[in-house]
Amino acid sequence: MPRLSPHPRCARRPPAARRLPCRPPGRALRLGPALALLDRMRAGEIDVVITAPVPEDKTLHSVVLRDEQLFLAVPAWHRLAQQETVELRQAAGERFIALTLGHGLRQVFDEMCAAAGFEAVLAFEGEDVATLRGLVSAGLGVAVIPGSPAPGEGVTYLPIGRPPAHRLLGVVWPATRRLPPPARRFTEFLTQSGRAVLGER
């Protein structure tokens, strides 16, 4: 199965990250698969992770910042494109495009397919949502991804009625060690104002 890396123009901070304040002094902003970043945080290499879904872990502090709806993205000419809503099992016979294993959205996608009673056939795997959108637009498969405000993509976003189609975006940090002051201020800002920054009040 082909695995595609993002085009350099797509390897930018995601929209949610662009709405956050500048990184704390002396701290780098790192992007990557959620599971890998969480492992590095537990190992002490990273202080704070913004991730979706938010892990259920008693050794971590967490704050939910956004409940993001997910859609079945299909090419504009697809057989399902004219429906107002769709159940995920209606797409069980389609070729899917998904993020690689280790990404939080891939975890959510796999759990949704299991809840719908099927195992997805993957045509392509990518490293970012922008790549997935481009492959759907090219007619190479369908995907479960967040919606997009960009017009003219050639992609139709169908609300998914069943199973529940959303992911919780949140910030997590270790409960077992004291954060350095810049990271602590960052978590305090996100705890107080993160939902407003990301468009949820």
N, C-alpha and C positions, 0 to 999 in steps of 0.2 A: 504494500500500500504506500503511495507517495506521501512523503512528509515535506511540507513546504515551510521554508523560513520566511519571515516578513521581509518585504521590500524595504530598503533603507528609509524611504519616505513614510512608511507605515510604522517604523520602529520608534515612535515618539511616545511621550507619556499619554496614557489614556485620558479621555475627557474628564473623568472624576479627579485624576491626579493633577490636571492642569488647573483645576479650581481651588486647589489647596495652596496654602501660603508657601513661600520659599522654604527650602529645606533648612533645618536647624543648623547653626554655625558648626562647621567641622564635621558634619554628618552627610554622607552620600545618600542620594535617593536611588535605590536599586529596584529594577523591575525583573520579574521572573515568575516561574511556576509557583503557585501558592505553597504547595507542600515542601518544596525545596527551601523557600524563604522561611517557613515556619521551623523547619529543621535547623536552619542556621541561627534563628533567633533562640531556640532552645539550647543551642551549643554556645551561646554568648557572643556570636559574631554580629548580630543585628539586635537593635533595641526594640524596634516597633515595626509591625507589619500591618498593612492595609490589605484585607483579603476578603474573598467571597468564595464559598460560604464561610461564616464565622464558626470556627471549631468549638465543639463542646469539650472543654478541657479545664479542670479545676486548678491547674497550675498556671493558667493564664487569666489576666484581666481582659475584658472585652467590652466594647461599646458598639452597638449597631448604629450605622450611619445612614443606611438607605435600604429599603426593600424594593428591589429592582425587578420589574416584570420581564419575563422572557417570552419570545415569540417563535413560531415556526416560520423561518425565512425561506421563501420559495421564489424561483424565477417568476417574473411577471406573467409569463404565458403558461405557467404550470396548471395542471388540472384542478388543484385546490385553491388557486389564487383568487377565485371569485367568491369563496366562502367568507362569511363574516367571522366565524370562529371555527376551530378544528379541535378534534381530540387527537392526541399524539398517536394513538394506535392506528388512525387513518393513514398515517405515513409509514407504517411498519414495513411496507415493501419498497420504500424509497432507498436510494443511496445517500447516506448522510456524510456531511463534512463536519468535523469536530476538532477541538483543540487536542493536543497531545496529552497523554497521561501525566498527571502531576499538577495540571491546571485546575483551579477550583471550579471553573465552568464545566470542565470535562466530568468532574465528579458529580455535579448536579445533573448533567445530561444523562450520564449512565444510570443514576438513580431514577430519573424520570422514565427512561425506557423500561427499566425493570418494573416500575410501578404500572406501566402501561401493558406489560406482559410480553415484551419482545426484546430481542438483542439486536441493536442497530448494525446494519451492514455499512461499513465505512469505506467511502471512496477516496477521501483525502483526510489528512491530519495537518493542522497548521499551528503556528505559535502565537497568533493574535487574532482578535475578532475581525479586524479590518481585512485580513487575508481571507477569512471565511466568507465575509460578505462579497468579496470580489469573485470567489469561486462560485457562490450561489448565483450571482449576476450573470456569470458566464454559462450557466446551465449545467454545471458539473455535479449538482446535488442539492440537498436541502440541509438546513442547520437550525439548531435551537440556540438563539442568541438574543441579546437585548435589541430593542428597536433602534432605529437611526433617524435623526431629523433631516438627513441629507436627501434632497429630492433627486429624481432622475437616476437612481442607482440600478433600475431594472429589477428591483427586489420587492416582493410583497411580504409584509409582516402580518401573520395571522395570529390573533390571540388564541391561546391554548386553553380549552375548557377543562380538560382532564388529562393527566394528573395536574395538581397545582404547579404552576410554571412561574417561579420567581426564585431569586437568590438574595440572601442577606449580605450586604457589604458592610464590613465593620473594621475597626482597628483593634489590634490585640497586642499585649505586651506581657512580659513575664511577671507573675505574682511572687516569684521566689527570689528576686533580686531587686536592688534599688537602681532605678534608672539614673543616668547622668542628667544634670540639670537641663541641657537643651532638649533631650528626648522627653523629659518629664513635662516641660513646658508645651511641647508639641502634643502630647497626649491630653494635657489639660485643655488646650485650644480645641482639639477635636471633640472632646467630651462635652464642652460647652457650646461650640458653634459648628461642629462638623456637619450636622444634619442641614443647617441653613446654607452652608457653603455648597453642599451637594444638591441643593434644591428641594429638600424635604423639611418641613417645619413641624 
